[in-house]
Amino acid sequence: MAVIGIDLGTTISVVAHLNEHGKPEVLSNAEGDQLTPSVVYFEGPTNKVVGSVAKQNAIAHEGQVVECVKNAMGKDLKWTFFGEEHTPEYISAIILRKLKEDAELALDEPVEGAVITVPAIFGDAERSATRNAGTIAGLNILGILDEPVAAAIAYGFGRRGAPGEERTIMVYDLGGGTFDVTVMRLKDGEFSMLWTDGDRSLGGRKWDERIMKHVSEEFERANDLYPMDDPGTRQDLWNKAEVSKKQISKVDSSPIVCQMGGQSAKVELTREKFDEITSDLLELTKNTTEEVIRKLGENNTLPNGWEDIDEILLVGGSTRMPQVAEMLRALTGKEPKVFEQDKAVAQGAAIYAVERILNSEQGSVSDASIANIPDIVKETIARTEIQRVCSFAIGVIALNQQRQEENDLLVPRNSKLPFSTTKRYSTSCDNQIELLLEIMEGDSKDRNLCIKLGEGRITGIPPNLPEGSPVDVSIGLDDESLMVVKARELTYGKSVEFVVKRATGLTDEEVQDHRSRLTMEAIS
């Protein structure tokens, strides 16, 4: 039996475990690669292909390939192939099952449990969808872990320093489809998140798109044809843009040949031009980074700003672009550190998987799954503590003084977890026999700018309850942002308690149905 950590990435996924020496080790897939493209090719009604082969088929079979499904997690989207609908959770589960089976092949033993990572800026909907995807894939989910926390755990593993030594690090994580920046404090095996922010749709793919646009415009000038209008040419250009981006990170220029309609053009992309056409994207990450430092300065956590940051850690394959380190160097006056850009997140997740077994009751996973890890390593991991923050704001719909509905904030963004709060409200009219509680994600007062997470009702209230009667609403979140809401009408003592599950997404029954369905699929 084994436990693993999974970095379920937008463009690339990685799996790691702790080997017999207690070292985090990235596992190779069935094709012999440590990085698996997060791409699914629907070859037939029951045949699915995941990884490099699926990515290669994106050109010839564009309508049968799904890429970047991570960007759809938590959204009410569906893909239809061979007459059957597929949710983002199901497609992610296909990727996860491939990762699980490849890990079992590499380890020559069953995988009993896993930790899956998500961007720190993922909200409740995306986190719930990721957990459901893992369940559908047949995994026992030991935890959902923030990617920058996982990277910090991997970095801090074996670098604990002298007792009492405290370090404040910034994790700048630019992946294929998401970006976040997180400041953490490390001390004696404790990893405390101080603040996180980011963009759920800003990643290396956006840089690829700029290359595609530039090449297409150059091609159009020469041939009066626009390559982006042709699906096959567009996919071919996308692949070439990704390769060129990697080359331009090492050399000063990269040639890109574009062919369409019997015409051909060679575009020489220089690093200078690349930096020019993507400067606004980099600026977005810079603005977010500065905002995080500003917020921590305002609350006096980092009163001296950048002087209080000891290290800047680059995570995510897109941080290989020289422009990233150059920007951070100019902004902070510090030299960013490169640390296992593609692998750190999976490695940290693997360490955390062991910690979950050592420090919590994981009834579905036995201690035998970590029996081969040296005791001294397990003792070190057992002392690991993680202080997380809730990356999203939570509120409840209430009437304001103008008797208009608004989202009333109860849990501010970046509140430390676990978190609990209670606020007193009052009934809005006479004779209310039922009270509706709508729980929202977002810090805007405008409910239309927020996401509804769920609802509950206090029922059975006797008639004649006067307007203005008190109602207490409590919200509690555990260290993974699992939310429990309690509400009590104080006059008659009627109450409700419920675990918040997003208003959209899969029901428990649908998750189990998807899981049964996936067992019938052939995945390679």
N, C-alpha and C positions, 0 to 999 in steps of 0.2 A: 504494500500500500504506500501511496505517496501523496503529498500535498504540493501544490504549485501556485505560482503567482502569474497572472496574465495581464499584460498590457494590451488591452483591446483598443488598438489605435484606429484612427480614421483611415489611414492609408496603409499602415504596417502594424502587424500584431507580433508580440514576442512572449515567449513562455520561459520561466525560470524555476529552479528549485534549489534547495540547499543540498549539496553533495555530502558524501561521507566524511569530508573534512570540515564540514560546517561552512563552506564557502558558497555564496550565491553563484549559480551557474546557469547560463542560458542554454536551452535545449534546442537541438536542430530538429527541423521537421522531416517528414518522410522523404523530401527531395534533397535533404542534406544542407538546407539553409537555416540560419538562425532567425531570419526575418521573413515573415509570411505576409504577403500583400493581403489586405482586408478586402478581397474582391471575390464575388460569387458568380459563377457561370451556371445558369440553369440549362444544362445540356439536354435534359429530357424530363418527363413528368416526375420521375423518382430519382434522377441522377443529377447530383450537384458537384461542381468542381470548385475548389477554393485555392487561392494563392496565385503563384506565378502563371500557371497554365490558364487560369481564369482571366488574368490580366491580359495575357497574350490574345485571348479570344475576344477581347473587347472590341477589336477592330472588325473582325469578320462577322461577329454575332452581337453587335452593339445592343440590339433589343432584348438580349437574353442575359445581360451582365449587369450586376449591381455593384457600384463602387461607393465608397464614403457613406455607408449606411449609418455610421455613427452620428452623422449630422441630422439624421431623421429620428433618432431615439427620442421617445417622449412625445412624438407628433402623431396625429391621426392620419397616417399615410399608408398606402398599400401599393404593392406591385402585383401585376397579374401575369403569370406564365403558365402556358398550357391549360388555360381555363381555370386556374386556381389562384386565389388571392394570398399574398404573403405580407405580413406585417414587418416593421423594422425589427421587432424582437425576434421573430422567427428567422429572418435572414442573419441577424447577429448570432443567433443560436447555431446556425449552420457553420459559421466561422468558428465558434467556440467548440463545437463538437470535433471539428477537424483539428483544432489545437489540442484538445484533450486526447484524442486518439493518437496523434503524433507524439505527444508527451509520453503516453503509455508505451508506445513503440520504442522510444528512446530509452526509457527507464526500465523496460521489461517488467513492469508491474502496473496494477490498476491505479488510477488517480482517484483518491478518496475525497479530496476537498480542494477548493481553490479560492483565492482572493482575486477579484477583478478590479482594475483601476478605472477611474473616470476623471475627467478634467475637474479641477477644483471649482470651476464656475458652473458646473452642471447643477441644475435644480432638481427638485423632487421628482418631476416627471421622468427626466433622463435617468436618474439613479434607479428609480423603480423599474423602468424598462430594462436597464442593464441587468439588474438582479433577476428579473423574469427571464431574460434571454439565457442566463446561466442555468436557471432551473430547467428550462426547455431543453437545453443541451445535455442534461443529465448530470450536472455538476452539483455537489453540495457546496453552497456558497458560504464560506467562512467570513467574508466581509467584503464591503465595497470601500475602496480606499482612494483618496485623492491622489492624483498623479504626482504633484510636487512633494507631497508627504512621502510617497513611496521613494522618490528620487533622493530625498533627504535622508531617509532611513538607510538606503543603500550607501550613500556617501558617508554617513556617520558611523556605519558598521565598521568597527575596528579603528575608528578615528575618534574615540571618545575623549581623549586628552586627560589631563590631570583632574582628580576629583574636585568638583566645584567650578571647574572652568566653564565659562558660558560663551557661546558664539551665536551671533545673529547672522543668518544667511538669507540671501534672496535667491529664489529659484525662478529663473526666466525660462519658461517652457513653451517653445514654439514647435508644435508638431505639424502633421500634415493637414489637419483640418481645424484645430483649435489653438488658442493662445491663452495662457494665464501666467500671472506673476504673483508669487507668494513669498511673504517674509515669514521666516520661522526662527525660533530660538531653540538652540540645542544645549542641553546641560545634563550630564550624568545619565545619559540614556533616555532623557525626556525630550520629546519633539513637540514643541508648542507652535501652532499656527497663530500668527499675529494679525495678518490681513491677507486677503486674496482678492484679485479682480482679473478680468480678462474679457475675451470675446469668443463666443461659442462657434463662430463661423470664420474666424481669421486663422489661416494656417498656410503651410507651404503651397497648397494647391492654388491659393490666390496669386502667388508669385509665378506659378506655372501659367496661369491664365494670362498674366501680363506678357509673358514671353510669346504665347500663342497669338495674342492680339497684335503684338509688334511684328511678328513674322508674317501674319496674315495681311497686315496693311502693306508691308513691303512687297509681298507677292502680288497683291492687287494692283499696286502701282506699275508693276512690270508686265502683268498678264491680264488685267481687267477681270480677274476672277477672285472671289473671296473664299478662301479655304474653309472658314468656319461654317459656311452654308452647307457643306457636304459632310454627312455624319462620319463616313469612313476616313476622310482626310482629317477631320477634326480630331478623331481618336488617335490617328497616327501622329498628328502634330502634338497632341497632349503627351504622348509617350516621349517624343523627341524633346519637348520642352522640359520634362522632368530630368532627362539625361543631361541636357544642356545646363540646367541649373546646377547640377552636381559638378559638372566640368568647370563651370565658371567660378566655382568656389575654390578651385585649385589652380586654374590657369587664367590668363588674361582675356582669352576670347574662345568662342566655341561656334563652329559652323553648323547651321541647321539647313537641311535640304527639304524643301516642301514641293510636293508633286500633286497636280490636280488637272483633270481634263486634258491630259497629254502635255501639259506645260510643267516646267520645272524652274525653281529659283533657289539660289543658295544665299542665305542670309548669315552674315558674320556678326554674331552677338558678342560685343565686348563687355567686360565687367563694368566699365563706366556707363555704358548704355543700360545695362541691366539694373544698376543702382539707380539710374535716373528714372526709369519707367516703373520702379517699385518703391520709390522714395516715400510716397504717401502711406503705403502699407507699413513700412518700417516706422514711420512717424506715429501711426496709431499705437504700435506697441510701446513706443517711447512715452507717449502721453499717458498711457495706462500705468506704466512703471513710475512715472513722476507722481501720478495721482495717489498711488499706494504709499509712497514715501510722505507725501503731503498729509494724507489721512493719519498716518502713524505719528507725524509731527504734531498734528492738532490734538491728538489724545495723549501726547507726552510719552508715548511708548518709545519713539525715536526722536528725542528733543533736538539732537544735533544732525538730523537728516542722514545723508550718506556717510558721515563720519561714524555713525553707529552701526553700519553694515560691515561685517567682518569679511564676508565672502559673497561673491556672485557666482551662482552655479548655472551653467548652460545645459539645458535638457531638451531633448527633441531633435530629430534629424535636421530640421530646418535651421537650427542654430549654427550649422556648419557654414552658412553663408557668411563671408567675411564682414558684410555690412552690419551684422548683428553685434559682433564683438567690438567693431569700430565705434558704433553708436554708443554702446554701454561704456566703453573706455572714455569717450569724450564726455559723456553725461556724468559719470561717477568719479572719474579719476582713479578707478581701480581696474585691475586686470581680471577679466572674467575667467573662471575655471571651467575647463571642458572635462566632463566626467561621464563616460559611457553613454553618449547622447541617445543612442537607440535602445540601450539595454538597462539603464539604471532603474527605470520605472518597474519593469518586470522583476528585477533583482530585489528591489525593496518590497514588492508585493509578496515575493517568496518568503522573505524574512518575516513579514507581518503574518503570513499564513501560519508559520510556526508559533509566533507569539499568541495568536488567537487560540491555538490548541493548548498552550501552556498556561494561559491566564484566564481562560473562560471555559464555560461548560459547552463543549461542542459534542453533543450526544451522538451525532451522526458520523463523527470522525474519531477514530481510535488513536491512542498514543502510539500504536505500532507504526503509524504513518511517519513518525519522526524518530523512530528508534535508532536509526543508523547515524543520527547527528550526535557528535561528541557532547558529553554532559556539560563541559565547560562553556561550549557555545550556547547550549540551551539555557544555562544559567544567565549568561549575558543577555540573551534575547528576552528572557522572562522579566528582566529588569527594565525593559523598554516600556515607556509610557508615551501615549500620544494625546495631545490636547488639540482638538480640532475646532474649527469655527464653522458656522452655518453660512454658506456662501450666498444664500438668497434670503430676502426679507419675507416675513409672513404676517398676514393681517386677517381681519374678520370684517365682513360687510356690516356697516352700522349706519344709522341716520345721523347726519350732522345737524347743526343748529338751524339750518335752513330746511331741515327734514328731507334732505337729499341723500341718496345712498352713496357711500364712499368706503374705500378700503382703509380701515383703521389699523395702523401698524402696531403689532404686538411683539414681533421678533425682528429687531434691526439686522441688516446684513452684517456678517462677520461677528455675530454673537458667539461667545465661547460655548462649546458643547461639553457635557450635557447642559441644557438650558430649560428653565421653567419660568412662567410668569402668569399672573392672574390680574384681570382687570374687571371692574364692575361697570355694567351697563344697566339700562332700564328699558322696560317695555314701552313700545311706541304708541299704544292706544289702549283703550279699555277693552276688557273681555277677550284678551288673547288666550286661546285655549291651546295654541301650538306656537313654538318659537323655532325659527329656522336659523341655523348657523352655517354660513358659507365661508370657507377657509380659502384664502387667496395667497398666491406667491407674487411678490413684487412690492416695491416701495412707493409706487404712485398711488395717490388717493383715487384716481380714476380707475374704476373697476375694469373698464375696457382695455386698459393698458397692463392689466395683471392676468395671471393664469389661475383659473379655479382649480384647487387641489381636491376638494371634496366638501361634503356637507353632512350635517346631522340635525336632528330635530328633538326638541323637548315636547313631548305629547302628554295628553291626559291632564292638562291643567284645568281645574274647576272654573266655571264661569265667574264673572264679576271681579276678575283680577283688574285692579285699576291701572290706568296709564302711569308710567313712572315707577312701577314695581321693580325692585332690584334683581339683577341677574349677574352672576359671576361666571366669567369665561376664563378657563385656564388652558394653556398650551405647554406641553412638555416635549422636548426632543432628546433622544439619546445621542450617543457619540457618533452615530451614522445618520443623524437627522431623521430617524424614524419618529413620527409625530403622533402624539396622543392628545386629543382635545376633550376637555370636560367642561360641562356647563350646568349650572344649578340655579333654578328659580327659587329665591329664598322665602317667598311667602308660603308656598305649600310644600316646598322641598322636592319638587319634581326635577329630575336631572337626566342627563345623557352623557355617555362616554363612548368615544369611538377612535379607532386608529384611522388616521387620514390616509385614504388611498385616492389617487388622482381621479378626477371625474372622467377623464378619457383614459384609454389604455385597456389592457387585458384584464379580465376577471380571473379569479383563481381557477374557475372551471376551464376558461379558455387557455390558461397556461398549461394545465394538465392535458387538455386536448392537443395543444401544439406539441407537447412533449411526446405524447403517444404517436402523433403523426410523424415526428422527426425520426423515431426509431425505425420507421419503414423506409426511410430515405437511404440511398447509397451516396456516400460523400467521399470524395477523393481529393 
